[in-house]
Amino acid sequence: MITDIEIGRMVVLSDLHLGNPFCDQPRRILRFLEWASEEGYDICINGDGLEISQLSFEHFSRDVPRLLRVLKRIADRGRRVYYVVGNHDMAMEHFLDDWGALAVTPFLNLSSGHARIRIEHGHLYDPFFVNSPKLYEFSTWIGGLVLSAMPGAYRLWVSFERWRSRLRGPDAQGLLGEPPQFQAAAEEIARRGFDVVVFGHTHHPGERGLPHGARYLNPGSWLLGTQFVRIEHGEVTLEEWSPQLAGSPGAA
């Protein structure tokens, strides 16, 4: 299992949830992956790239084979593709590992230029997931039923999380929409010698400073946006991808 790597250029995206009834832009995801490969970037999908917990078989059977074809094509070009396991795709871990075109891992400790970067999905720092796993699993299942009937309910939930986060006040720790435990976890990881910590899981993109000049970034989810983390020889930025960068859609 690969957890320690050295890379010059990489893009990191999280929470694609291909197979979820709310995932309505699989073609844009595939175009981004092709674009990143053609630009010479290695790729890290930081958890929940596939959807098992809230599976729509119609979406899964349509979108996942297309994703696997694109990733195989990218790997054949010599680009490295890393897949960090999340909580919605745990059941696919051995399948993805056996498939062979991906390096499947629980986390990555990445050296790039002058920077040490920790990439982890982050569900192990979610207080609901950790303290009430059975209730979390049941809530996730119920959420899948709601999304199947009313996909727009997801946007309402994200708005509610951001509103609840604002109630903590302007000096509260964490990204807007996230529980403060995620920034606390990022601070703990940074104390082990990391300059940048990258989580996913929460679906709330953003960046926060950490003590001693370290930084915490989250690219959010491609269910609502197109944010990604770009790593360029130690320089780490949170950016939003535009489909115009990819040129023609290509074959997918």
Contacts in CASP RR format, 6 or more apart in sequence:
PFRMAT RR
TARGET T0000
AUTHOR 0000-0000-0000
METHOD contacts of the structure
MODEL  1
MITDIEIGRMVVLSDLHLGNPFCDQPRRILRFLEWASEEGYDICINGDGL
EISQLSFEHFSRDVPRLLRVLKRIADRGRRVYYVVGNHDMAMEHFLDDWG
ALAVTPFLNLSSGHARIRIEHGHLYDPFFVNSPKLYEFSTWIGGLVLSAM
PGAYRLWVSFERWRSRLRGPDAQGLLGEPPQFQAAAEEIARRGFDVVVFG
HTHHPGERGLPHGARYLNPGSWLLGTQFVRIEHGEVTLEEWSPQLAGSPG
AA
1 104 0 8 1.000
1 105 0 8 1.000
1 106 0 8 1.000
2 82 0 8 1.000
2 103 0 8 1.000
2 105 0 8 1.000
2 108 0 8 1.000
3 105 0 8 1.000
3 106 0 8 1.000
3 107 0 8 1.000
3 108 0 8 1.000
3 109 0 8 1.000
4 108 0 8 1.000
4 109 0 8 1.000
4 111 0 8 1.000
5 82 0 8 1.000
5 108 0 8 1.000
5 109 0 8 1.000
5 110 0 8 1.000
5 111 0 8 1.000
6 110 0 8 1.000
6 111 0 8 1.000
6 112 0 8 1.000
7 42 0 8 1.000
7 80 0 8 1.000
7 110 0 8 1.000
7 111 0 8 1.000
7 112 0 8 1.000
7 231 0 8 1.000
8 42 0 8 1.000
8 112 0 8 1.000
8 113 0 8 1.000
8 231 0 8 1.000
8 232 0 8 1.000
8 233 0 8 1.000
8 234 0 8 1.000
9 40 0 8 1.000
9 41 0 8 1.000
9 42 0 8 1.000
9 112 0 8 1.000
9 231 0 8 1.000
9 232 0 8 1.000
9 233 0 8 1.000
10 41 0 8 1.000
10 42 0 8 1.000
10 43 0 8 1.000
10 44 0 8 1.000
10 110 0 8 1.000
10 112 0 8 1.000
10 230 0 8 1.000
10 231 0 8 1.000
11 36 0 8 1.000
11 41 0 8 1.000
11 42 0 8 1.000
11 43 0 8 1.000
11 44 0 8 1.000
11 228 0 8 1.000
11 229 0 8 1.000
11 230 0 8 1.000
11 231 0 8 1.000
12 44 0 8 1.000
12 46 0 8 1.000
12 119 0 8 1.000
12 198 0 8 1.000
12 219 0 8 1.000
12 228 0 8 1.000
12 229 0 8 1.000
12 231 0 8 1.000
13 32 0 8 1.000
13 43 0 8 1.000
13 44 0 8 1.000
13 45 0 8 1.000
13 46 0 8 1.000
13 219 0 8 1.000
13 222 0 8 1.000
13 227 0 8 1.000
13 228 0 8 1.000
13 229 0 8 1.000
14 45 0 8 1.000
14 46 0 8 1.000
14 47 0 8 1.000
14 48 0 8 1.000
14 49 0 8 1.000
14 121 0 8 1.000
14 199 0 8 1.000
14 200 0 8 1.000
14 201 0 8 1.000
14 218 0 8 1.000
14 219 0 8 1.000
14 220 0 8 1.000
14 221 0 8 1.000
14 222 0 8 1.000
15 46 0 8 1.000
15 47 0 8 1.000
15 48 0 8 1.000
15 49 0 8 1.000
15 200 0 8 1.000
15 201 0 8 1.000
15 203 0 8 1.000
15 220 0 8 1.000
15 221 0 8 1.000
15 222 0 8 1.000
15 223 0 8 1.000
16 23 0 8 1.000
16 29 0 8 1.000
16 45 0 8 1.000
16 48 0 8 1.000
16 49 0 8 1.000
16 50 0 8 1.000
16 67 0 8 1.000
16 221 0 8 1.000
16 222 0 8 1.000
16 223 0 8 1.000
17 23 0 8 1.000
17 48 0 8 1.000
17 49 0 8 1.000
17 50 0 8 1.000
17 51 0 8 1.000
17 54 0 8 1.000
17 88 0 8 1.000
17 221 0 8 1.000
17 222 0 8 1.000
17 223 0 8 1.000
18 26 0 8 1.000
18 29 0 8 1.000
18 49 0 8 1.000
18 50 0 8 1.000
18 51 0 8 1.000
18 59 0 8 1.000
18 60 0 8 1.000
18 63 0 8 1.000
18 64 0 8 1.000
18 67 0 8 1.000
19 50 0 8 1.000
19 51 0 8 1.000
19 55 0 8 1.000
19 56 0 8 1.000
19 59 0 8 1.000
19 60 0 8 1.000
19 63 0 8 1.000
19 64 0 8 1.000
20 51 0 8 1.000
20 54 0 8 1.000
20 55 0 8 1.000
20 56 0 8 1.000
20 59 0 8 1.000
20 144 0 8 1.000
20 147 0 8 1.000
20 223 0 8 1.000
21 54 0 8 1.000
21 56 0 8 1.000
21 59 0 8 1.000
21 144 0 8 1.000
21 147 0 8 1.000
21 148 0 8 1.000
21 151 0 8 1.000
22 147 0 8 1.000
22 151 0 8 1.000
22 152 0 8 1.000
22 154 0 8 1.000
22 223 0 8 1.000
23 51 0 8 1.000
23 59 0 8 1.000
23 63 0 8 1.000
23 222 0 8 1.000
23 223 0 8 1.000
24 151 0 8 1.000
25 222 0 8 1.000
26 62 0 8 1.000
26 63 0 8 1.000
26 66 0 8 1.000
26 67 0 8 1.000
27 249 0 8 1.000
27 252 0 8 1.000
28 222 0 8 1.000
28 226 0 8 1.000
28 243 0 8 1.000
29 67 0 8 1.000
29 222 0 8 1.000
30 66 0 8 1.000
30 67 0 8 1.000
30 70 0 8 1.000
30 252 0 8 1.000
31 243 0 8 1.000
31 246 0 8 1.000
31 249 0 8 1.000
31 250 0 8 1.000
31 252 0 8 1.000
32 226 0 8 1.000
32 228 0 8 1.000
32 241 0 8 1.000
32 246 0 8 1.000
33 43 0 8 1.000
33 67 0 8 1.000
33 70 0 8 1.000
33 71 0 8 1.000
33 74 0 8 1.000
34 70 0 8 1.000
34 73 0 8 1.000
34 74 0 8 1.000
34 246 0 8 1.000
34 250 0 8 1.000
34 252 0 8 1.000
35 241 0 8 1.000
35 245 0 8 1.000
35 246 0 8 1.000
35 247 0 8 1.000
36 43 0 8 1.000
37 43 0 8 1.000
37 73 0 8 1.000
37 74 0 8 1.000
37 77 0 8 1.000
37 79 0 8 1.000
40 79 0 8 1.000
41 79 0 8 1.000
41 230 0 8 1.000
42 79 0 8 1.000
42 80 0 8 1.000
42 81 0 8 1.000
42 82 0 8 1.000
43 74 0 8 1.000
43 79 0 8 1.000
43 80 0 8 1.000
43 81 0 8 1.000
43 82 0 8 1.000
44 81 0 8 1.000
44 82 0 8 1.000
44 83 0 8 1.000
44 84 0 8 1.000
44 108 0 8 1.000
44 119 0 8 1.000
45 81 0 8 1.000
45 82 0 8 1.000
45 83 0 8 1.000
45 84 0 8 1.000
46 84 0 8 1.000
46 119 0 8 1.000
46 120 0 8 1.000
46 121 0 8 1.000
46 198 0 8 1.000
46 199 0 8 1.000
46 200 0 8 1.000
46 219 0 8 1.000
47 83 0 8 1.000
47 84 0 8 1.000
47 85 0 8 1.000
47 86 0 8 1.000
47 88 0 8 1.000
47 89 0 8 1.000
47 121 0 8 1.000
47 200 0 8 1.000
47 201 0 8 1.000
48 86 0 8 1.000
48 87 0 8 1.000
48 88 0 8 1.000
48 89 0 8 1.000
48 121 0 8 1.000
48 200 0 8 1.000
48 201 0 8 1.000
48 221 0 8 1.000
49 83 0 8 1.000
49 88 0 8 1.000
49 89 0 8 1.000
50 60 0 8 1.000
50 64 0 8 1.000
50 67 0 8 1.000
50 88 0 8 1.000
50 89 0 8 1.000
50 92 0 8 1.000
50 96 0 8 1.000
51 59 0 8 1.000
51 60 0 8 1.000
51 88 0 8 1.000
51 89 0 8 1.000
52 88 0 8 1.000
52 89 0 8 1.000
52 90 0 8 1.000
52 91 0 8 1.000
52 92 0 8 1.000
53 87 0 8 1.000
53 88 0 8 1.000
53 137 0 8 1.000
53 140 0 8 1.000
53 141 0 8 1.000
53 144 0 8 1.000
54 88 0 8 1.000
54 140 0 8 1.000
54 141 0 8 1.000
54 143 0 8 1.000
54 144 0 8 1.000
54 147 0 8 1.000
56 148 0 8 1.000
66 252 0 8 1.000
68 99 0 8 1.000
68 101 0 8 1.000
69 252 0 8 1.000
70 252 0 8 1.000
71 81 0 8 1.000
71 101 0 8 1.000
71 102 0 8 1.000
72 101 0 8 1.000
74 81 0 8 1.000
75 81 0 8 1.000
75 101 0 8 1.000
75 102 0 8 1.000
80 103 0 8 1.000
81 101 0 8 1.000
81 102 0 8 1.000
81 103 0 8 1.000
82 102 0 8 1.000
82 103 0 8 1.000
82 104 0 8 1.000
82 105 0 8 1.000
82 108 0 8 1.000
83 96 0 8 1.000
83 102 0 8 1.000
83 103 0 8 1.000
83 104 0 8 1.000
83 105 0 8 1.000
84 105 0 8 1.000
84 106 0 8 1.000
84 107 0 8 1.000
84 108 0 8 1.000
84 119 0 8 1.000
84 120 0 8 1.000
84 121 0 8 1.000
85 93 0 8 1.000
85 104 0 8 1.000
85 105 0 8 1.000
85 106 0 8 1.000
85 121 0 8 1.000
86 121 0 8 1.000
86 122 0 8 1.000
86 123 0 8 1.000
86 201 0 8 1.000
87 121 0 8 1.000
87 123 0 8 1.000
87 129 0 8 1.000
87 201 0 8 1.000
88 140 0 8 1.000
89 96 0 8 1.000
93 104 0 8 1.000
96 102 0 8 1.000
96 104 0 8 1.000
97 104 0 8 1.000
106 120 0 8 1.000
107 118 0 8 1.000
107 119 0 8 1.000
107 120 0 8 1.000
107 121 0 8 1.000
108 117 0 8 1.000
108 118 0 8 1.000
108 119 0 8 1.000
108 120 0 8 1.000
109 116 0 8 1.000
109 117 0 8 1.000
109 118 0 8 1.000
109 194 0 8 1.000
110 116 0 8 1.000
110 117 0 8 1.000
110 118 0 8 1.000
110 119 0 8 1.000
110 231 0 8 1.000
111 117 0 8 1.000
112 231 0 8 1.000
112 232 0 8 1.000
112 233 0 8 1.000
112 234 0 8 1.000
112 236 0 8 1.000
113 233 0 8 1.000
113 234 0 8 1.000
114 195 0 8 1.000
114 234 0 8 1.000
115 195 0 8 1.000
115 196 0 8 1.000
115 231 0 8 1.000
115 234 0 8 1.000
115 235 0 8 1.000
115 236 0 8 1.000
116 193 0 8 1.000
116 194 0 8 1.000
116 195 0 8 1.000
116 196 0 8 1.000
117 194 0 8 1.000
117 195 0 8 1.000
117 196 0 8 1.000
117 197 0 8 1.000
117 198 0 8 1.000
117 231 0 8 1.000
117 234 0 8 1.000
117 236 0 8 1.000
118 189 0 8 1.000
118 194 0 8 1.000
118 196 0 8 1.000
118 197 0 8 1.000
118 198 0 8 1.000
119 198 0 8 1.000
120 189 0 8 1.000
120 197 0 8 1.000
120 198 0 8 1.000
120 199 0 8 1.000
121 199 0 8 1.000
121 200 0 8 1.000
121 201 0 8 1.000
122 182 0 8 1.000
122 185 0 8 1.000
122 199 0 8 1.000
122 200 0 8 1.000
122 201 0 8 1.000
123 129 0 8 1.000
123 201 0 8 1.000
124 130 0 8 1.000
125 181 0 8 1.000
125 182 0 8 1.000
125 184 0 8 1.000
125 185 0 8 1.000
125 199 0 8 1.000
126 136 0 8 1.000
126 179 0 8 1.000
126 181 0 8 1.000
126 182 0 8 1.000
126 201 0 8 1.000
126 202 0 8 1.000
127 179 0 8 1.000
127 181 0 8 1.000
128 135 0 8 1.000
128 136 0 8 1.000
128 139 0 8 1.000
129 136 0 8 1.000
146 153 0 8 1.000
147 153 0 8 1.000
147 154 0 8 1.000
154 223 0 8 1.000
154 224 0 8 1.000
155 224 0 8 1.000
158 177 0 8 1.000
158 203 0 8 1.000
158 204 0 8 1.000
158 224 0 8 1.000
161 177 0 8 1.000
161 178 0 8 1.000
161 204 0 8 1.000
162 176 0 8 1.000
162 177 0 8 1.000
162 204 0 8 1.000
164 177 0 8 1.000
165 172 0 8 1.000
165 174 0 8 1.000
165 175 0 8 1.000
165 176 0 8 1.000
165 177 0 8 1.000
165 178 0 8 1.000
166 176 0 8 1.000
168 180 0 8 1.000
172 180 0 8 1.000
173 180 0 8 1.000
173 183 0 8 1.000
173 184 0 8 1.000
173 208 0 8 1.000
174 180 0 8 1.000
174 182 0 8 1.000
174 183 0 8 1.000
174 208 0 8 1.000
174 216 0 8 1.000
175 182 0 8 1.000
175 183 0 8 1.000
175 202 0 8 1.000
175 204 0 8 1.000
175 205 0 8 1.000
175 206 0 8 1.000
175 207 0 8 1.000
175 208 0 8 1.000
175 216 0 8 1.000
175 218 0 8 1.000
176 204 0 8 1.000
176 206 0 8 1.000
177 202 0 8 1.000
177 204 0 8 1.000
178 202 0 8 1.000
178 204 0 8 1.000
178 218 0 8 1.000
179 202 0 8 1.000
182 199 0 8 1.000
182 201 0 8 1.000
182 202 0 8 1.000
182 216 0 8 1.000
182 218 0 8 1.000
183 208 0 8 1.000
183 210 0 8 1.000
183 216 0 8 1.000
185 199 0 8 1.000
186 197 0 8 1.000
186 199 0 8 1.000
186 208 0 8 1.000
186 210 0 8 1.000
186 214 0 8 1.000
186 216 0 8 1.000
187 210 0 8 1.000
187 211 0 8 1.000
187 214 0 8 1.000
187 216 0 8 1.000
189 197 0 8 1.000
190 197 0 8 1.000
190 210 0 8 1.000
190 211 0 8 1.000
190 212 0 8 1.000
190 214 0 8 1.000
190 216 0 8 1.000
191 211 0 8 1.000
194 214 0 8 1.000
195 213 0 8 1.000
195 214 0 8 1.000
195 215 0 8 1.000
195 236 0 8 1.000
196 214 0 8 1.000
196 215 0 8 1.000
196 216 0 8 1.000
196 217 0 8 1.000
196 236 0 8 1.000
197 210 0 8 1.000
197 214 0 8 1.000
197 215 0 8 1.000
197 216 0 8 1.000
197 217 0 8 1.000
198 216 0 8 1.000
198 217 0 8 1.000
198 218 0 8 1.000
198 219 0 8 1.000
198 229 0 8 1.000
198 236 0 8 1.000
199 216 0 8 1.000
199 217 0 8 1.000
199 218 0 8 1.000
200 218 0 8 1.000
200 219 0 8 1.000
200 220 0 8 1.000
200 221 0 8 1.000
202 218 0 8 1.000
202 220 0 8 1.000
203 220 0 8 1.000
203 221 0 8 1.000
203 223 0 8 1.000
203 224 0 8 1.000
204 218 0 8 1.000
204 220 0 8 1.000
205 218 0 8 1.000
205 219 0 8 1.000
205 220 0 8 1.000
205 225 0 8 1.000
205 227 0 8 1.000
205 238 0 8 1.000
206 217 0 8 1.000
206 218 0 8 1.000
206 220 0 8 1.000
206 227 0 8 1.000
206 238 0 8 1.000
207 215 0 8 1.000
207 216 0 8 1.000
207 217 0 8 1.000
207 218 0 8 1.000
207 238 0 8 1.000
208 215 0 8 1.000
208 216 0 8 1.000
209 215 0 8 1.000
209 216 0 8 1.000
210 216 0 8 1.000
215 236 0 8 1.000
217 229 0 8 1.000
217 236 0 8 1.000
217 238 0 8 1.000
219 227 0 8 1.000
219 228 0 8 1.000
219 229 0 8 1.000
219 238 0 8 1.000
220 227 0 8 1.000
225 240 0 8 1.000
226 240 0 8 1.000
226 241 0 8 1.000
226 242 0 8 1.000
226 243 0 8 1.000
227 238 0 8 1.000
227 239 0 8 1.000
227 240 0 8 1.000
227 241 0 8 1.000
228 238 0 8 1.000
228 239 0 8 1.000
228 240 0 8 1.000
228 241 0 8 1.000
229 236 0 8 1.000
229 237 0 8 1.000
229 238 0 8 1.000
229 239 0 8 1.000
230 236 0 8 1.000
230 237 0 8 1.000
230 238 0 8 1.000
230 239 0 8 1.000
END
